[in-house]
Amino acid sequence: MLKAAYKSDIGRVRSVNEDRVVVKDGVAGGTLAIVADGMGGHQAGDTASQITIELVEASLRGIDVALDEDERAARLVDAIRAANAKVYEIASGKEHYRGMGTTITAALVDANRVLIGHIGDSRAYYIHRNEISQITEDHTLVNELVKTGQLTREEAASHPRRNVITRALGTEFDVEVDVSRLPWAPGDVLLLCSDGLSNLISEAELTRTVRGEGTLDEKAERLVASALDAGGDDNITVVLLANEP
């Protein structure tokens, strides 16, 4: 049985919550979950993330349950690229929206499989037993510096430019979408989040919370509370999807 919980919070510093989240059952025979973290300032960022989740959800709502995994992946990529084109069109046509964009991490989950489409630095984590794996790759300047050996992971975590995005939805005419496929067994948990959570909470703490006592809703609440206690310097959004026996 698939269970889901989610929570979004404005945090302690920002005046607007530019994060958007959707968790919708009955999409392609399973559940669609999306986290989008908008950028571009007041109105622009939240507009980009809101348009994105609405368009992607609408595009995927009619997916045939019988589609094989490759076809489902192609439909997910097409939906995200179509949202990219629309956000870019709006940003190009209105001065106060110029430069707006958003991250997106979208998961299609059913009883047997997980499919993820990703752009930006919102993350997907896969928790199997007591081990956590970051599934998505951050499209950020500091991650590029880590990959080329110019920064360590520890240095990247506190780097002053750690929030500089190198790939986002809506900032270019077209965009590349990363796709990941996961095994999915009873007891597994998928965690999607914006960087307002992942920048402040360690993987060890994420795992302890997810594997701790309480309902899935309580765990989502606890994760957001931990990020707030750690400073809450950004909007915070988390989705938990659990494959329960």
N, CA and C of each residue as an Amber inpcrd file, in Angstrom:
protein
   735
   0.8430000  -1.1970000   0.0000000   0.0000000   0.0000000   0.0000000
   0.8810000   1.2520000   0.0000000   0.5360000   2.1960000  -0.8650000
   1.2930000   3.4440000  -0.9340000   0.6480000   4.4870000  -0.0230000
   1.4540000   5.0660000   0.8560000   0.9880000   6.1560000   1.7110000
   1.8400000   7.3920000   1.4550000   1.2280000   8.5670000   1.6330000
   1.9210000   9.8200000   1.3270000   1.6410000  10.8600000   2.4020000
   2.6150000  11.7360000   2.6120000   2.4560000  12.8940000   3.4960000
   3.3300000  14.0100000   2.9480000   2.8900000  15.2490000   3.1600000
   3.7080000  16.3700000   2.6970000   3.4330000  17.6010000   3.5400000
   4.4150000  18.5130000   3.5380000   4.2670000  19.7730000   4.2650000
   5.1870000  20.8100000   3.6280000   4.7020000  22.0510000   3.5650000
   5.5080000  23.1710000   3.0830000   5.3900000  24.3170000   4.0710000
   6.5060000  25.0170000   4.2880000   6.5600000  26.1080000   5.2650000
   7.3640000  27.2610000   4.6850000   6.9480000  28.4710000   4.9760000
   7.6230000  29.6570000   4.4470000   9.0190000  29.8400000   5.0320000
   9.2880000  29.2230000   6.1930000  10.5690000  29.4070000   6.8650000
  10.5740000  30.6510000   7.7440000  11.7450000  31.0020000   8.2560000
  11.8570000  32.0980000   9.2200000  12.3580000  33.4020000   8.6150000
  12.7570000  33.3880000   7.3340000  13.4030000  34.5540000   6.7480000
  12.6330000  35.1180000   5.5680000  12.1560000  34.2630000   4.6880000
  11.5270000  34.7110000   3.4480000  10.1400000  35.2980000   3.7070000
   9.7450000  36.2660000   2.8610000   8.4220000  36.8860000   2.9930000
   7.3670000  36.1750000   2.1550000   7.7980000  35.3280000   1.2150000
   6.8880000  34.5960000   0.3280000   7.3660000  33.1530000   0.2350000
   6.4240000  32.2220000   0.2010000   6.7790000  30.8270000  -0.0440000
   6.7180000  30.5720000  -1.5440000   7.8900000  30.4350000  -2.1720000
   7.9650000  30.1830000  -3.6070000   7.9940000  28.6870000  -3.9270000
   8.0040000  27.8430000  -2.8970000   7.8810000  26.4010000  -3.1020000
   6.4380000  26.0450000  -3.4320000   6.2820000  25.0390000  -4.2600000
   4.9660000  24.4650000  -4.5240000   5.0890000  22.9500000  -4.4670000
   4.0130000  22.3050000  -4.0140000   4.0160000  20.8510000  -3.8730000
   2.6570000  20.3190000  -4.2920000   2.6650000  19.1520000  -4.9300000
   1.4200000  18.4600000  -5.2270000   1.6480000  16.9670000  -5.0210000
   0.6570000  16.3200000  -4.4130000   0.6330000  14.8580000  -4.3010000
  -0.7500000  14.4300000  -4.7440000  -0.8070000  13.6790000  -5.8410000
  -2.0950000  13.3490000  -6.4490000  -2.1730000  11.8520000  -6.7330000
  -3.1910000  11.1970000  -6.1590000  -3.4410000   9.7830000  -6.4460000
  -4.1670000   9.6330000  -7.7800000  -4.1230000   8.4070000  -8.3070000
  -4.8730000   8.1090000  -9.5210000  -4.2300000   8.6100000 -10.7900000
  -2.9310000   8.8400000 -10.7720000  -2.2110000   9.2680000 -11.9710000
  -1.4120000   8.0750000 -12.4860000  -1.7410000   7.6230000 -13.6970000
  -1.0460000   6.4830000 -14.3190000  -1.0670000   5.2450000 -13.4250000
  -2.1730000   5.0670000 -12.7140000  -2.3120000   3.9020000 -11.8590000
  -1.5590000   3.9900000 -10.5490000  -1.0710000   5.1720000 -10.2090000
  -0.3300000   5.3280000  -8.9620000  -0.4610000   6.7300000  -8.4160000
   0.6290000   7.2630000  -7.9000000   0.6500000   8.5880000  -7.2800000
   1.7020000   9.4550000  -7.9580000   1.3180000  10.6980000  -8.2210000
   2.2490000  11.7030000  -8.7230000   2.6010000  12.6420000  -7.5800000
   3.8990000  12.8660000  -7.3610000   4.3540000  13.8300000  -6.3630000
   5.3380000  14.7800000  -7.0210000   5.1720000  16.0820000  -6.7610000
   6.0490000  17.0980000  -7.3440000   6.4540000  18.1020000  -6.2730000
   7.7360000  18.4330000  -6.2440000   8.2420000  19.5720000  -5.4780000
   8.8890000  20.5280000  -6.4720000   8.4750000  21.7920000  -6.4370000
   9.0450000  22.8290000  -7.3060000   9.4140000  24.0260000  -6.4430000
  10.6300000  24.5050000  -6.6020000  11.1630000  25.6180000  -5.8080000
  11.4270000  26.7800000  -6.7580000  10.5310000  27.7870000  -6.7330000
  10.6100000  28.8820000  -7.6770000  11.7250000  29.8530000  -7.3850000
  12.1520000  30.5610000  -8.4240000  13.2000000  31.5720000  -8.2730000
  12.8430000  32.7730000  -9.1350000  13.3470000  33.9290000  -8.7510000
  13.0720000  35.1360000  -9.5250000  12.4160000  36.2190000  -8.7120000
  12.2800000  36.0090000  -7.4130000  11.7250000  37.0580000  -6.5710000
  10.2210000  36.9950000  -6.4350000   9.6860000  37.9210000  -5.6660000
   8.2520000  37.9660000  -5.3770000   7.4360000  37.9600000  -6.6570000
   6.4080000  37.1520000  -6.6840000   5.5260000  36.9220000  -7.8370000
   6.1750000  36.0150000  -8.8680000   7.3860000  36.3410000  -9.3170000
   7.9920000  35.5640000 -10.3960000   8.2620000  34.1230000  -9.9710000
   8.9070000  33.9170000  -8.8180000   9.2530000  32.5760000  -8.3840000
   8.0520000  31.7200000  -8.0980000   7.0910000  32.2730000  -7.3540000
   5.9190000  31.4590000  -7.0410000   5.0380000  31.2540000  -8.2650000
   5.0600000  32.1940000  -9.2020000   4.3300000  31.9970000 -10.4620000
   4.9320000  30.8490000 -11.2550000   6.2570000  30.8190000 -11.3580000
   6.9270000  29.7610000 -12.1100000   6.6480000  28.3900000 -11.5150000
   6.7590000  28.2660000 -10.2000000   6.5430000  26.9560000  -9.5780000
   5.0800000  26.5260000  -9.6420000   4.1530000  27.4830000  -9.4900000
   2.7310000  27.1420000  -9.5610000   2.3270000  26.6930000 -10.9650000
   2.7450000  27.4400000 -11.9810000   2.4450000  27.0470000 -13.3590000
   3.0090000  25.6630000 -13.6500000   4.2140000  25.4290000 -13.1860000
   4.8880000  24.1690000 -13.4730000   4.1410000  22.9740000 -12.9060000
   3.7750000  23.0360000 -11.6210000   3.0920000  21.8590000 -11.0540000
   1.7270000  21.6550000 -11.6970000   1.0380000  22.7390000 -12.0400000
  -0.2760000  22.6010000 -12.6740000  -0.1540000  21.9660000 -14.0570000
   0.8000000  22.4180000 -14.8520000   0.9510000  21.9040000 -16.2060000
   1.4350000  20.4570000 -16.2150000   2.3940000  20.1410000 -15.3670000
   2.9040000  18.7650000 -15.3360000   1.8160000  17.8040000 -14.8660000
   1.0900000  18.1870000 -13.8320000   0.0030000  17.3220000 -13.3650000
  -1.0390000  17.1080000 -14.4600000  -1.4430000  18.1850000 -15.1340000
  -2.4520000  18.0740000 -16.1940000  -1.9620000  17.1850000 -17.3350000
  -0.6880000  17.3000000 -17.6800000  -0.1370000  16.4970000 -18.7750000
  -0.1040000  15.0130000 -18.4420000   0.1370000  14.6920000 -17.1770000
   0.3160000  13.2930000 -16.7890000  -0.9780000  12.6170000 -16.3510000
  -2.0070000  13.4060000 -16.1230000  -3.2540000  12.8480000 -15.5870000
  -3.8340000  11.7670000 -16.4880000  -3.6370000  11.9220000 -17.8000000
  -4.2500000  10.9730000 -18.7280000  -3.3520000   9.8470000 -19.1900000
  -2.2200000   9.6340000 -18.5100000  -1.3080000   8.5630000 -18.9380000
  -1.9990000   7.2080000 -18.8320000  -1.8410000   6.4020000 -19.8670000
  -2.3970000   5.0530000 -19.9030000  -1.6350000   4.1660000 -18.9190000
  -2.3640000   3.4850000 -18.0640000  -1.7480000   2.5980000 -17.0720000
  -0.9110000   1.5170000 -17.7560000  -1.3000000   1.1480000 -18.9760000
  -0.6280000   0.0460000 -19.6700000   0.7030000   0.4330000 -20.3000000
   1.0720000   1.6930000 -20.2880000   2.3380000   2.1010000 -20.8880000
   3.5090000   1.4110000 -20.1930000   4.5070000   1.0090000 -20.9920000
   5.6870000   0.4180000 -20.3670000   6.5610000   1.5240000 -19.7590000
   7.6310000   1.1090000 -19.0900000   8.4290000   2.0710000 -18.3190000
   9.0930000   3.1260000 -19.2090000   9.5770000   2.7110000 -20.3670000
  10.2010000   3.6740000 -21.2760000   9.1950000   4.7040000 -21.7740000
   7.9810000   4.2530000 -22.0560000   6.9380000   5.1750000 -22.5280000
   6.5220000   6.1290000 -21.4140000   6.4300000   5.6210000 -20.2030000
   6.0980000   6.4840000 -19.0630000   7.1810000   7.5350000 -18.8550000
   8.4360000   7.1230000 -18.9690000   9.5470000   8.0590000 -18.8130000
   9.4920000   9.1450000 -19.8820000   9.1710000   8.7380000 -21.1160000
   9.0860000   9.7200000 -22.2040000   7.9600000  10.7140000 -21.9520000
   6.8310000  10.2310000 -21.4380000   5.7060000  11.1280000 -21.1390000
   6.0540000  12.0980000 -20.0170000   6.7830000  11.6190000 -19.0200000
   7.1950000  12.4870000 -17.9160000   8.1320000  13.5810000 -18.4200000
   9.0950000  13.2070000 -19.2290000  10.0260000  14.1920000 -19.7890000
   9.2830000  15.1970000 -20.6570000   8.3730000  14.7200000 -21.4880000
   7.5990000  15.6200000 -22.3560000   6.7940000  16.6230000 -21.5280000
   6.1950000  16.1490000 -20.4340000   5.3900000  17.0250000 -19.5820000
   6.2470000  18.1240000 -18.9610000   7.4400000  17.7670000 -18.5010000
   8.3200000  18.7520000 -17.8750000   8.8490000  19.7300000 -18.9160000
   9.1890000  19.2430000 -20.0830000   9.6940000  20.1450000 -21.1340000
   8.5910000  21.0800000 -21.6350000   7.3510000  20.6020000 -21.6800000
   6.2440000  21.4790000 -22.0780000   6.0380000  22.5850000 -21.0450000
   6.1560000  22.2320000 -19.7570000   6.0640000  23.2570000 -18.7100000
   7.2120000  24.2540000 -18.8370000   8.3930000  23.7640000 -19.1530000
   9.5350000  24.6470000 -19.3690000   9.2390000  25.6590000 -20.4680000
   8.6950000  25.1870000 -21.5790000   8.4060000  26.0790000 -22.7070000
   7.4040000  27.1580000 -22.3150000   6.3880000  26.7900000 -21.5220000
   5.3690000  27.7550000 -21.1180000   5.9270000  28.7890000 -20.1600000
   6.6860000  28.3470000 -19.1690000   7.2700000  29.2910000 -18.2120000
   8.2330000  30.2290000 -18.9340000   9.0220000  29.6960000 -19.8520000
   9.9540000  30.5340000 -20.6100000   9.1970000  31.5530000 -21.4530000
   8.1080000  31.1320000 -22.0600000   7.2920000  32.0500000 -22.8680000
   6.7580000  33.1980000 -22.0210000   6.2400000  32.8920000 -20.8470000
   5.6970000  33.9320000 -19.9660000   6.8120000  34.8540000 -19.4840000
   7.9590000  34.2550000 -19.1040000   9.0730000  35.0560000 -18.6100000
   9.6250000  35.9800000 -19.6940000   9.5750000  35.5290000 -20.9330000
  10.1020000  36.3390000 -22.0380000   9.1580000  37.4680000 -22.4250000
   7.8630000  37.2950000 -22.1140000   6.8840000  38.2600000 -22.5760000
   6.5090000  39.3430000 -21.5960000   6.8780000  39.1740000 -20.3150000
   6.4900000  40.1550000 -19.3000000   7.7210000  40.5560000 -18.4930000
   7.9680000  41.8480000 -18.4270000   9.1940000  42.3470000 -17.8200000
   9.3370000  41.9180000 -16.3680000   8.2400000  41.9620000 -15.5840000
   8.3710000  41.6420000 -14.1600000   8.5090000  40.1370000 -13.9100000
   8.3550000  39.3280000 -14.9630000   8.6110000  37.8890000 -14.8380000
   9.9450000  37.4830000 -15.4560000  10.6650000  38.4250000 -16.0280000
  11.8970000  38.0820000 -16.7490000  12.9060000  37.4040000 -15.8210000
  13.4380000  36.2880000 -16.2900000  14.4230000  35.5550000 -15.5100000
  13.8490000  34.5750000 -14.5120000  12.5220000  34.4810000 -14.4180000
  11.9490000  33.5540000 -13.4420000  12.1620000  32.1070000 -13.8930000
  12.1540000  31.2280000 -12.9440000  12.2990000  29.8070000 -13.2270000
  11.9910000  29.0090000 -11.9800000  12.2090000  27.7190000 -12.0650000
  11.9230000  26.8670000 -10.9150000  12.7100000  25.5710000 -11.0360000
  12.9690000  24.9610000  -9.9070000  13.4200000  23.5730000  -9.9070000
  12.1890000  22.6850000 -10.0670000  12.4030000  21.4320000 -10.3680000
  11.3150000  20.4570000 -10.2980000  11.8940000  19.0820000 -10.0130000
  11.2860000  18.4020000  -9.0670000  11.5360000  16.9850000  -8.8510000
  10.1700000  16.3250000  -8.8030000   9.9020000  15.4940000  -9.8100000
   8.5820000  14.8790000  -9.9710000   8.7270000  13.3630000  -9.9610000
   7.8850000  12.6960000  -9.1920000   7.9460000  11.2380000  -9.0830000
   6.6010000  10.6280000  -9.4400000   6.6430000   9.6190000 -10.3060000
   5.4840000   8.7630000 -10.5860000   5.7290000   7.4430000  -9.8720000
   4.8450000   7.0980000  -8.9440000   5.0680000   5.9370000  -8.0840000
   3.8410000   5.0420000  -8.1070000   4.0640000   3.7380000  -8.3440000
   2.9700000   2.7850000  -8.1810000   3.4460000   1.6400000  -7.2910000
   2.7430000   0.5390000  -7.3050000   3.0660000  -0.5360000  -6.3670000
   4.4160000  -1.1750000  -6.6350000   4.9350000  -1.0380000  -7.8690000
   6.1230000  -1.7830000  -8.2460000   7.3020000  -0.9480000  -8.7110000
   7.1010000   0.3620000  -8.9500000   8.1700000   1.1260000  -9.5890000
   8.0940000   2.5990000  -9.2190000   9.2510000   3.2460000  -9.3360000
   9.3780000   4.6830000  -9.1100000  10.1070000   5.2790000 -10.3100000
   9.5360000   6.3340000 -10.8440000  10.1290000   7.0550000 -11.9640000
  10.2500000   8.5200000 -11.5570000  11.4370000   9.1060000 -11.7300000
  11.6790000  10.4750000 -11.2810000  12.2090000  11.3210000 -12.4350000
  11.6230000  12.5130000 -12.6060000  12.1440000  13.5140000 -13.5190000
  12.6290000  14.7040000 -12.7060000  13.7700000  15.2810000 -13.1060000
  14.4350000  16.2320000 -12.2030000  15.1860000  17.3120000 -12.9630000
  15.0520000  18.5490000 -12.4750000  15.8630000  19.6910000 -12.9150000
  16.1150000  20.5580000 -11.6790000  17.3550000  20.9860000 -11.4820000
  17.6350000  21.9220000 -10.3970000  18.2360000  21.2690000  -9.1690000
  17.9380000  21.8150000  -7.9770000  18.5460000  21.2960000  -6.7540000
  17.5370000  20.8580000  -5.7010000  16.2600000  20.7740000  -6.0540000
  15.3570000  20.0270000  -5.1780000  15.7260000  18.5570000  -5.3210000
  15.6020000  17.8060000  -4.2560000  16.1830000  16.4620000  -4.2480000
  15.1540000  15.3550000  -4.0820000  15.5710000  14.1480000  -4.5160000
  14.8700000  12.9110000  -4.1890000  15.8490000  12.0000000  -3.4700000
  15.4290000  11.4940000  -2.3240000  16.2020000  10.5140000  -1.5650000
  15.4180000   9.1990000  -1.5250000  16.1640000   8.0960000  -1.5910000
  15.5790000   6.7520000  -1.5150000  16.0850000   6.1030000  -0.2330000
  15.1510000   5.6880000   0.6130000  15.5230000   5.0900000   1.8930000
  15.1050000   3.6280000   1.8690000  16.0990000   2.7540000   1.8520000
  15.8990000   1.3000000   1.8310000  16.4990000   0.7250000   3.0930000
  15.6450000   0.0850000   3.8940000  16.0580000  -0.3580000   5.2230000
  16.5550000   0.8660000   5.9970000  17.8190000   0.8660000   6.4380000
  18.3170000   2.0370000   7.1660000  19.3810000   2.7810000   6.3740000
  19.3480000   2.6120000   5.0620000  20.3120000   3.2840000   4.2020000
  19.6070000   4.3120000   3.3280000  20.2190000   5.4890000   3.2070000
  19.6400000   6.5710000   2.4010000  20.5640000   6.8560000   1.2210000
  19.9590000   7.0890000   0.0560000  20.7170000   7.4290000  -1.1460000
  20.1020000   8.6630000  -1.7770000  20.9380000   9.6390000  -2.1190000
  20.4520000  10.7770000  -2.8920000  20.3690000  10.3420000  -4.3460000
  19.1640000  10.3680000  -4.9030000  18.9380000   9.8690000  -6.2550000
  19.2210000  10.9440000  -7.2930000  18.8140000  12.1550000  -7.0250000
  18.9760000  13.2490000  -7.9790000  20.3410000  13.9060000  -7.8200000
  20.8100000  14.5090000  -8.8930000  22.0530000  15.2720000  -8.8630000
  21.7270000  16.7560000  -8.8570000  22.3430000  17.5040000  -7.9390000
  22.1200000  18.9500000  -7.8720000  22.7120000  19.6310000  -9.1030000
  21.8850000  20.4230000  -9.7770000  22.3770000  21.2160000 -10.9060000
  22.7800000  22.5910000 -10.3790000  23.9220000  22.6080000  -9.6800000
  24.3900000  23.8220000  -9.0240000  25.8670000  24.0490000  -9.3310000
  26.2820000  25.2950000  -9.1290000  27.6790000  25.6510000  -9.3400000
  28.5890000  24.8620000  -8.4060000  28.2270000  24.7890000  -7.1240000
  29.1270000  24.1180000  -6.1810000  29.2140000  22.6250000  -6.4650000
  28.1390000  22.0170000  -6.9390000  28.2240000  20.5960000  -7.2730000
  29.1600000  20.3630000  -8.4520000  29.1520000  21.2740000  -9.4130000
  30.1060000  21.1760000 -10.5190000  31.5380000  21.2980000 -10.0020000
  31.7540000  22.1760000  -9.0330000  33.0920000  22.3340000  -8.4580000
  33.5070000  21.0970000  -7.6630000  32.5510000  20.4540000  -7.0060000
  32.8400000  19.2050000  -6.2970000  33.2210000  18.1140000  -7.2980000
  32.4620000  18.0050000  -8.3780000  32.7140000  16.9670000  -9.3760000
  34.0840000  17.1130000 -10.0270000  34.5610000  18.3460000 -10.1510000
  35.8790000  18.5720000 -10.7650000  36.9990000  18.6360000  -9.7350000
  36.6720000  18.3770000  -8.4660000  37.6890000  18.3200000  -7.4310000
  38.1250000  19.6590000  -6.8820000  37.4020000  20.7290000  -7.2220000
  37.7920000  22.0580000  -6.7510000  37.2440000  22.3790000  -5.3670000
  36.2340000  21.6220000  -4.9460000  35.6710000  21.7620000  -3.6050000
  35.4280000  20.3790000  -3.0260000  35.5240000  20.2640000  -1.7050000
  35.0820000  19.0480000  -1.0330000  33.5830000  19.1590000  -0.7370000
  32.9620000  18.0280000  -0.4050000  31.5460000  18.0550000  -0.0170000
  31.3350000  18.9540000   1.2000000  32.2630000  18.9060000   2.1260000
  32.1440000  19.7200000   3.3390000  32.2350000  21.2080000   3.0030000
  33.1500000  21.5770000   2.1100000  33.2720000  22.9740000   1.6980000
  32.0320000  23.4300000   0.9370000  31.4830000  22.5510000   0.1190000
  30.3060000  22.9000000  -0.6780000  29.1030000  23.2070000   0.2100000
  28.9930000  22.4980000   1.3350000  27.8270000  22.6470000   2.2070000
  27.7000000  24.0540000   2.7760000  28.8250000  24.7680000   2.9150000
  28.7800000  26.1210000   3.4850000  29.2650000  27.1870000   2.5110000
  29.4160000  26.8210000   1.2520000  29.9360000  27.7700000   0.2690000
  28.9410000  28.9100000   0.0510000  29.4020000  30.1590000  -0.0390000
  28.4730000  31.2950000  -0.1800000  27.6630000  31.2720000  -1.4830000
  28.1000000  30.5000000  -2.4740000  27.3640000  30.4390000  -3.7410000
  26.6950000  29.0730000  -3.9470000  26.4030000  28.4000000  -2.8460000
  25.8350000  27.0530000  -2.9630000  24.4310000  27.0460000  -3.5700000
  23.7520000  28.1970000  -3.5970000  22.3970000  28.2440000  -4.1520000
  22.3620000  28.6730000  -5.6160000  23.5290000  28.8350000  -6.2480000
  23.5580000  29.2270000  -7.6610000  23.2190000  28.0160000  -8.5160000
  22.1020000  28.1100000  -9.2480000  21.5970000  27.0030000 -10.0600000
  22.2070000  27.0630000 -11.4560000  22.6350000  25.9190000 -11.9690000
  23.1810000  25.8660000 -13.3290000  22.1710000  25.3360000 -14.3510000
  21.0950000  24.7270000 -13.8800000  20.0330000  24.2710000 -14.7810000
  18.6980000  24.4120000 -14.0680000  17.7670000  25.1110000 -14.6920000
  16.4420000  25.3250000 -14.0900000  15.3740000  25.2180000 -15.1650000
  14.1440000  25.0480000 -14.7260000  13.0020000  25.0170000 -15.6360000
  12.5410000  26.4500000 -15.8980000  12.4570000  26.8180000 -17.1860000
  11.8860000  28.0980000 -17.5610000  12.8710000  29.1870000 -17.8830000
  14.1540000  28.9510000 -17.6530000  15.1390000  30.0100000 -17.8960000
  15.7480000  29.9500000 -19.2960000  15.5470000  28.8450000 -19.9930000
  16.0130000  28.6850000 -21.3680000  14.8670000  28.1260000 -22.2050000
  15.0030000  28.2680000 -23.5380000  13.9540000  27.8040000 -24.4460000
  13.6980000  26.3110000 -24.3130000  14.7570000  25.5370000 -24.1150000
  14.6210000  24.0940000 -23.9180000  15.5070000  23.6880000 -22.7580000
  15.2660000  22.5030000 -22.2170000  15.9970000  22.0720000 -21.0350000
  16.1390000  20.5590000 -21.0500000  17.2480000  20.0920000 -20.4980000
  17.4630000  18.6510000 -20.3370000  16.8560000  18.2000000 -19.0140000
  16.1650000  17.0610000 -19.0480000  15.5330000  16.5050000 -17.8570000
  16.2530000  15.2250000 -17.4680000  16.7270000  15.1590000 -16.2330000
  17.3170000  13.9140000 -15.7200000  16.2000000  12.9500000 -15.3500000
  16.3820000  11.6820000 -15.6770000  15.3940000  10.6620000 -15.3440000
  16.0580000   9.5550000 -14.5310000  15.4150000   9.1550000 -13.4460000
  15.9110000   8.0650000 -12.5960000  14.8100000   7.0370000 -12.4030000
  15.2040000   5.7790000 -12.3040000  14.2640000   4.6800000 -12.0440000
  14.7670000   3.9180000 -10.8240000  13.8480000   3.5820000  -9.9350000
  14.2390000   2.9760000  -8.6620000  13.5430000   1.6470000  -8.4360000
  14.2260000   0.7300000  -7.7380000  13.5110000  -0.4270000  -7.2040000
  12.5470000   0.0480000  -6.1240000  11.5300000  -0.7210000  -5.8460000
  10.4880000  -0.2360000  -4.9340000   9.8700000  -1.4400000  -4.2360000
  10.3150000  -1.6780000  -3.0130000   9.8840000  -2.8490000  -2.2540000
   9.1510000  -2.4170000  -0.9950000   8.3360000  -3.3000000  -0.4260000
   7.6720000  -2.9650000   0.8370000   8.6830000  -2.5140000   1.8900000
   8.3770000  -1.4010000   2.5510000   9.2670000  -0.8210000   3.5450000
  10.1050000   0.3260000   3.0160000  10.1890000   0.4620000   1.7010000
  10.9690000   1.5540000   1.1170000  10.2370000   2.8860000   1.2560000
  11.0050000   3.9700000   1.3110000  10.4500000   5.3220000   1.4140000
  11.1570000   6.2190000   0.4020000  10.3830000   7.0580000  -0.2690000
  10.9180000   8.0840000  -1.1510000  10.6680000   9.4330000  -0.4970000
  11.7150000  10.2620000  -0.4340000  11.6210000  11.5980000   0.1540000
  11.9750000  12.6170000  -0.9220000  11.0610000  13.5260000  -1.2050000
  11.3220000  14.6490000  -2.0890000  11.3800000  15.9120000  -1.2430000
  12.2790000  16.8430000  -1.5780000  12.3580000  18.0630000  -0.7730000
  13.0010000  19.1980000  -1.5450000  12.6980000  20.4010000  -1.1190000
  13.4020000  21.5830000  -1.6130000  14.6870000  21.7570000  -0.8120000
  15.5620000  22.6540000  -1.2910000  16.8540000  22.8040000  -0.6240000
  16.7390000  23.4780000   0.7410000  15.5810000  24.0360000   1.0530000
  15.3630000  24.5640000   2.3920000  15.4190000  23.4940000   3.4600000
  15.1860000  22.2400000   3.0660000  15.3620000  21.1120000   3.9770000
  16.7610000  20.5220000   3.8400000  17.1580000  20.1980000   2.6090000
  18.4030000  19.4480000   2.4070000  19.6440000  20.2550000   2.7640000
  19.5770000  21.5930000   2.7060000  20.7390000  22.4050000   3.0800000
  20.9710000  22.4390000   4.5880000  19.9530000  22.0660000   5.3540000
  20.0470000  22.2070000   6.8090000  20.0190000  20.8880000   7.5740000
  19.5210000  19.8400000   6.9410000  19.3430000  18.5710000   7.6400000
  20.2210000  17.5050000   6.9990000  21.0170000  16.8300000   7.8010000
  21.9360000  15.8140000   7.2850000  21.1770000  14.5640000   6.8450000
  21.8310000  13.7730000   6.0130000  21.2240000  12.5170000   5.5760000
  20.9880000  11.5820000   6.7620000  21.8880000  11.6190000   7.7270000
  21.7120000  10.7710000   8.9120000  20.4440000  11.1550000   9.6700000
  20.1970000  12.4600000   9.8120000  18.9960000  12.8990000  10.5190000
  17.7350000  12.6060000   9.7100000  17.8200000  12.7700000   8.3870000
  16.6800000  12.4010000   7.5400000  16.3060000  10.9440000   7.7680000
  17.3040000  10.0740000   7.7750000  17.0540000   8.6390000   7.9430000
  16.4810000   8.3400000   9.3170000  17.0600000   8.9410000  10.3620000
  16.5570000   8.7070000  11.7250000  15.0950000   9.1190000  11.8400000
  14.7400000  10.2490000  11.2400000  13.3630000  10.7250000  11.3360000
  12.4170000   9.8110000  10.5770000  12.7950000   9.4460000   9.3580000
  11.9220000   8.6020000   8.5370000  11.7450000   7.2210000   9.1700000
  12.7970000   6.6980000   9.7790000  12.7280000   5.3620000  10.3780000
  12.3040000   5.3990000  11.8510000  12.0160000   6.5940000  12.3610000
  11.6190000   6.7180000  13.7540000  10.1440000   6.4280000  13.9840000
   9.7070000   6.6920000  15.1820000   8.3170000   6.4520000  15.5700000
   7.4000000   7.5190000  14.9690000   6.1260000   7.1710000  14.8390000
   5.1290000   8.1410000  14.4100000   4.5490000   7.8490000  13.0440000
   3.4860000   8.5660000  12.7270000   2.8550000   8.4310000  11.4260000
   3.6840000   9.1500000  10.3660000   3.3600000   8.9190000   9.1100000
   4.0690000   9.5920000   8.0290000   3.8550000  11.1060000   8.1110000
   2.6480000  11.5370000   8.4490000   2.3830000  12.9700000   8.6170000
   3.2410000  13.5660000   9.7280000   3.3640000  12.8400000  10.8360000
   4.1780000  13.3320000  11.9510000   5.6500000  13.4320000  11.5610000
   6.1020000  12.5140000  10.7420000   7.5030000  12.5460000  10.3010000
   7.7590000  13.7390000   9.3780000   6.8110000  14.0220000   8.4880000
   6.9530000  15.2000000   7.6210000   6.9830000  16.4720000   8.4660000
   6.1020000  16.5530000   9.4480000   6.0810000  17.7030000  10.3580000
   7.4070000  17.8290000  11.0970000   7.9450000  16.7010000  11.5390000
   9.1820000  16.7080000  12.3120000  10.3650000  17.1720000  11.4640000
  10.3960000  16.7640000  10.1990000  11.4800000  17.1910000   9.3110000
  11.4510000  18.7090000   9.1050000  10.2730000  19.2470000   8.8620000
  10.1640000  20.6930000   8.6730000  10.5330000  21.4270000   9.9560000
  10.0820000  20.9240000  11.0920000  10.4240000  21.5510000  12.3730000
  11.9310000  21.5500000  12.6100000  12.6040000  20.4720000  12.2160000
  14.0530000  20.4050000  12.3780000  14.7510000  21.4640000  11.5330000
  14.2630000  21.6730000  10.2970000  14.8470000  22.7080000   9.4320000
  14.5990000  24.1030000  10.0120000  13.4220000  24.3180000  10.5840000
  13.1330000  25.5990000  11.2310000  14.0500000  25.8110000  12.4360000
  14.2490000  24.7660000  13.2270000  15.1260000  24.8680000  14.3870000
  16.5770000  25.1430000  13.9830000  16.9400000  24.6740000  12.7780000
  18.3090000  24.8630000  12.2870000  18.5160000  26.2210000  11.6250000
  17.4760000  27.0550000  11.6180000  17.6000000  28.4090000  11.0750000
  16.4800000  28.8000000  10.1490000  15.9490000  27.8340000   9.3900000
  14.8160000  28.1090000   8.5050000  15.0550000  29.2700000   7.5650000
  16.2490000  29.3230000   6.9500000  16.6020000  30.4910000   6.1450000
  16.0550000  30.4520000   4.7230000  15.2330000  29.4500000   4.4080000
  14.6180000  29.3340000   3.0850000  13.2540000  28.6850000   3.2570000
  12.4700000  28.6960000   2.1920000  11.2260000  27.9270000   2.2000000
  11.5720000  26.4440000   2.3400000  10.7060000  25.7130000   3.0140000
  10.9730000  24.3030000   3.3340000   9.7990000  23.4640000   2.8430000
  10.0820000  22.4710000   2.0210000   9.0310000  21.5870000   1.5310000
   9.5270000  20.1450000   1.5510000   8.6620000  19.2410000   2.0000000
   9.0220000  17.8170000   2.0480000   7.8110000  16.9700000   1.6520000
   8.0800000  15.9160000   0.9020000   7.0830000  14.8830000   0.5710000
   7.6500000  13.5420000   0.9770000   6.8570000  12.7350000   1.6450000
   7.2320000  11.3610000   1.9780000   6.2560000  10.4080000   1.2960000
   6.7800000   9.4450000   0.5780000   5.9860000   8.3900000  -0.0380000
   6.4970000   7.0620000   0.4700000   5.6340000   6.2760000   1.1030000
   6.0600000   5.0370000   1.7330000   5.3640000   3.8370000   1.0920000
   6.1430000   2.8290000   0.7830000   5.6200000   1.5660000   0.2620000
   5.3950000   0.6510000   1.4700000   4.1870000   0.7080000   2.0150000
   3.9120000  -0.0110000   3.2560000   3.3750000  -1.4060000   2.9540000
   3.8460000  -2.4050000   3.7120000   3.3980000  -3.7950000   3.4870000
   1.8970000  -3.9260000   3.6540000
